[in-house]
Amino acid sequence: MKTQILLNSLFQGELQLTVDNETVGFMEISVVESRITVYRTVTIPEDHKNRNEYCSILLDRLVSYARENTLKIIPHCSYTFIRFKNNPYNYRDVWLIV
């Protein structure tokens, strides 16, 4: 498994998760100043067996990236928001509540 962040010149893009050179999930994001906004999390195909695992991997990588770069996360994505809300202690250093 491999993750990578792909941003265009406007700092919009996605965090991709690939398995065997095939994209199996992504998070739509934008990076502005010291904030990452997460708009949605998608798994491809919507395989219920691996969906939660892929979403969790994406979130873990996003949080790691934010911590490594001293960024805050604005979770507009329902998956990310629910994970943050259910575990506020784990994400207190990166969660920007707006």
Number of C-alpha atoms within 10 A of each C-alpha: 12 12 17 14 16 13 15 9 6 9 14 15 17 21 21 22 24 15 11 8 9 12 16 21 23 24 24 19 26 21 17 12 9 11 17 24 19 24 17 16 21 17 21 14 11 11 11 9 8 14 17 13 12 22 21 15 17 24 20 12 18 23 20 14 14 19 15 9 10 12 21 22 26 20 23 13 16 13 19 23 18 12 15 18 15 11 11 14 10 12 17 13 15 21 22 15 10 5
